[in-house]
Amino acid sequence: MQKIYPDPCEKVSIKGLYLAHQLHKQGTIGSPFVYANFLSSLDGRIALEDAVQGTYIPKHITTVSDFGLFMELHAQADCLITHGGYMRALGEKRLGNILQVRNDDLVEWRRNNGLKPQPAVIIASASLDFPLHNSLHEQAQTVYIATGSNADPERIRYWQDLGVPVLFTGEDRMVRGAPLIHQLSGLGYKTIYLIAGPQMLDTVIRDKQLSRLYLTITHQLIGGKDFRTLLTGAMLGPEGNLMLEALYYEQNSPPGSGQFFIQFGLERLIQ
């Protein structure tokens, strides 16, 4: 893979590229480091939708390199934020399990860097209607559910009766970025990896909570009438401004195409 910006050079190794960022050292309890990672086509699709498969990522835009770097980011987190839609898709086996670090080298890396064997998992949900995956219990992961203060009281009691703590992080039923990150900071989490969808990215950016965005852009046009893109809400203002920090190019991956690995910084303010 070739580094283009800053300081262009001939080649760099893909393996270990994101581990070298030492994200687990970037945040503090009072000011956690919050980062997200997305894969996008050239026409801005991060996922497609249909009546049979639901929301899915076309396999031809995924690569071993992209997934390997995704897991390097995963390995540096002490806390993951996902959402109820993913938990439902996981329970129905429509999506694969990305709730744990499974690569032996990355598990060892966590151990050597003072992190717990597996990160905590925060499940953001307005409906509170989803199953918990068995792997969370098997791996002894800490689990929290985040929802709004007006969520269904019966569903709230359901989870509380199961011993799963519920965090109230919004005024209605929806989770808001600033209250969520504030509560996670209060729980002692310093490195927070957002692996949820565009709705969660939207609120975290609008509330100026995101520290860094990692974006893989595959050099493919995939089309599709029903699709997901990076954000869901109204037009952004200055909070949507990004600062390019790094750019890498991998040729002929996916086959017959290529991809950019991009790193953006954002000015962040805890509210």
C-alpha positions in Angstrom: 0.0 0.0 0.0 1.3 3.5 -0.9 1.2 6.4 1.5 0.0 9.6 -0.3 -0.4 12.1 2.5 1.3 13.4 4.5 4.9 12.7 3.5 4.4 10.5 0.4 6.5 7.4 0.3 6.7 4.3 -1.9 5.1 1.6 0.3 3.9 1.0 3.8 2.7 -2.2 5.4 -1.0 -2.7 5.9 -0.6 -5.0 8.9 -0.1 -2.9 12.0 -0.9 0.4 10.2 -3.8 1.4 12.6 -2.3 -0.2 15.6 0.6 2.2 15.3 -1.9 5.0 16.1 -2.0 4.0 19.7 -5.6 5.1 20.1 -5.8 3.5 23.6 -3.5 6.2 24.8 -5.3 9.2 23.2 -8.2 9.6 25.5 -8.7 10.2 29.2 -11.6 9.5 31.6 -12.7 13.1 31.4 -12.2 13.4 27.7 -12.5 10.1 25.9 -11.2 9.5 22.4 -14.2 8.6 20.2 -13.6 7.2 16.7 -15.7 5.7 13.9 -14.9 3.6 10.8 -16.9 3.2 7.6 -16.6 1.6 4.2 -18.1 3.5 1.3 -18.4 3.1 -2.5 -17.5 6.0 -4.8 -21.2 6.8 -5.1 -21.6 7.1 -1.3 -23.2 3.8 -0.5 -22.2 2.2 2.8 -25.0 -0.5 2.5 -27.9 -1.5 0.4 -31.4 -2.6 1.4 -33.9 -5.0 0.0 -36.9 -6.9 1.2 -35.1 -10.3 1.3 -31.7 -9.4 2.9 -32.6 -6.3 4.8 -29.6 -4.0 5.2 -26.4 -5.5 3.9 -22.9 -4.7 2.6 -22.3 -6.0 -0.9 -19.5 -8.6 -0.6 -17.7 -7.4 -3.7 -16.7 -4.1 -2.1 -15.2 -5.7 1.0 -11.5 -6.8 1.2 -9.2 -8.5 3.6 -7.2 -5.3 4.0 -10.3 -3.3 5.1 -11.5 -5.9 7.5 -8.0 -6.3 9.0 -7.7 -2.6 9.7 -11.3 -2.5 11.0 -10.2 -5.1 13.6 -7.0 -3.2 14.5 -9.3 -0.3 15.4 -11.5 -2.7 17.3 -8.6 -4.1 19.3 -7.7 -0.6 20.7 -11.1 0.1 22.2 -12.2 -0.4 25.7 -15.8 0.2 24.7 -17.8 -0.4 21.5 -21.0 1.4 20.5 -23.4 -0.7 18.4 -27.2 -0.6 17.9 -30.3 -2.7 18.2 -30.6 -3.1 14.5 -27.3 -4.9 14.3 -28.2 -7.1 17.2 -31.4 -8.2 15.5 -29.5 -8.9 12.2 -26.8 -10.8 14.2 -29.5 -12.9 15.9 -31.1 -13.7 12.5 -27.6 -14.5 11.1 -27.9 -11.8 8.4 -24.7 -10.2 9.6 -21.5 -11.6 11.0 -20.3 -11.2 14.6 -18.0 -8.3 15.1 -18.5 -7.9 18.9 -15.2 -9.5 19.9 -11.6 -9.4 19.0 -10.8 -12.9 17.8 -7.5 -12.7 16.1 -4.9 -14.2 18.4 -2.3 -11.5 17.7 -4.7 -8.8 18.5 -5.9 -10.5 21.7 -2.2 -10.7 22.7 -1.8 -7.0 21.7 -4.6 -6.0 24.1 -3.1 -8.1 26.9 0.3 -6.5 26.4 -1.2 -3.0 26.4 -3.1 -3.3 29.6 -6.6 -3.7 28.1 -9.2 -6.2 29.1 -9.5 -9.3 27.0 -12.6 -7.9 25.3 -14.2 -4.4 25.1 -17.4 -3.5 26.8 -20.4 -3.2 24.4 -23.0 -0.4 24.4 -26.2 -1.2 22.5 -28.1 2.0 21.5 -31.8 1.4 20.8 -35.0 3.4 20.8 -37.3 0.3 20.7 -35.2 -1.9 23.1 -36.4 -4.8 21.1 -33.5 -7.0 20.2 -31.8 -10.2 21.5 -28.4 -10.4 23.2 -26.0 -12.6 21.4 -24.6 -15.5 23.3 -21.0 -14.5 22.6 -21.3 -11.5 24.9 -21.9 -13.8 27.9 -19.4 -16.4 26.7 -16.7 -13.7 26.5 -17.7 -12.1 29.8 -18.1 -8.7 28.2 -19.7 -5.8 30.1 -22.9 -4.8 28.4 -25.0 -1.6 28.7 -28.1 -0.5 26.8 -28.5 3.1 25.9 -31.9 4.6 25.1 -34.0 7.8 25.5 -35.8 8.8 28.7 -39.2 8.2 27.1 -38.5 4.6 26.0 -41.1 1.9 26.6 -41.1 1.3 30.4 -41.9 -2.4 30.0 -38.9 -2.9 27.8 -36.8 -1.0 30.3 -37.9 -3.2 33.1 -37.3 -6.3 31.0 -33.6 -5.5 30.6 -33.2 -4.3 34.1 -34.7 -7.6 35.4 -32.1 -9.4 33.3 -29.4 -7.4 35.1 -28.4 -5.3 32.1 -27.9 -1.7 33.1 -29.8 0.9 31.1 -28.4 4.3 30.3 -30.8 7.2 29.6 -29.0 9.3 27.0 -31.7 11.4 25.3 -34.9 13.4 26.0 -37.2 11.3 23.8 -36.7 7.7 22.7 -33.6 8.3 20.6 -30.0 8.2 21.9 -28.1 11.5 21.7 -24.4 11.7 21.2 -23.3 14.1 23.9 -25.3 12.5 26.8 -24.1 9.1 25.7 -20.4 10.0 25.6 -20.7 11.9 28.8 -22.2 8.8 30.6 -19.5 6.5 29.1 -16.9 8.9 30.3 -18.4 8.8 33.8 -18.1 5.0 33.7 -14.4 5.3 33.1 -14.2 4.5 29.3 -11.4 6.4 27.6 -11.3 4.9 24.1 -14.7 4.5 22.4 -15.2 2.8 19.0 -18.4 3.6 17.1 -19.4 0.6 15.0 -23.1 1.6 14.8 -24.7 3.0 11.7 -25.3 6.4 10.2 -27.9 7.5 12.7 -25.4 7.2 15.6 -22.6 8.8 13.6 -25.0 11.7 12.8 -25.8 12.5 16.5 -22.2 12.1 17.6 -20.9 14.5 15.0 -23.7 17.0 15.6 -23.0 17.0 19.3 -19.2 17.5 18.6 -18.2 14.2 20.2 -16.2 12.6 17.4 -12.4 12.7 17.6 -11.5 10.9 14.4 -13.2 9.3 11.4 -11.6 6.5 9.5 -13.1 6.0 6.0 -12.3 3.4 3.4 -13.5 4.4 -0.1 -13.6 1.6 -2.6 -13.1 2.7 -6.2 -16.4 1.2 -7.3 -19.8 2.5 -8.3 -22.5 0.1 -7.0 -25.8 2.0 -7.6 -28.9 0.6 -6.0 -32.2 2.5 -5.4 -32.4 1.7 -1.7 -29.2 2.4 0.2 -27.6 3.8 3.3 -25.1 6.6 3.3 -22.9 8.1 6.0 -25.4 10.5 7.6 -29.2 10.6 8.0 -30.2 14.0 9.4 -30.6 17.6 8.3 -27.8 19.6 6.7 -24.7 20.0 8.9 -22.9 23.3 9.6 -19.3 23.8 10.8 -19.5 20.7 12.9 -19.3 18.7 9.7 -15.9 20.1 8.7 -13.2 17.5 8.5 -9.4 17.8 8.5 -7.4 15.3 6.4 -4.8 13.6 8.6 -3.6 10.7 6.4 -4.4 9.1 3.0 -3.2 5.7 1.7 -3.9 3.9 -1.6 -4.1 0.2 -2.2 -4.0 -0.8 -5.9 -6.1 -3.6 -7.3 -8.0 -4.3 -4.1 -10.8 -5.1 -4.7 -9.7 -6.9 -7.8 -9.9 -4.7 -10.9 -10.3 -1.6 -8.8 -8.6 -0.1 -5.7 -9.3 1.7 -2.5 -8.3 4.7 -0.4 -7.8 4.5 3.4 -8.5 7.9 4.8 -8.1 9.4 8.3 -9.9 12.6 9.3 -9.7 14.6 12.5 -12.5 16.7 13.9 -12.5 19.5 16.4 -14.4 18.1 19.4 -16.0 19.7 22.4 -17.5 17.8 25.3 -20.9 19.2 26.1 
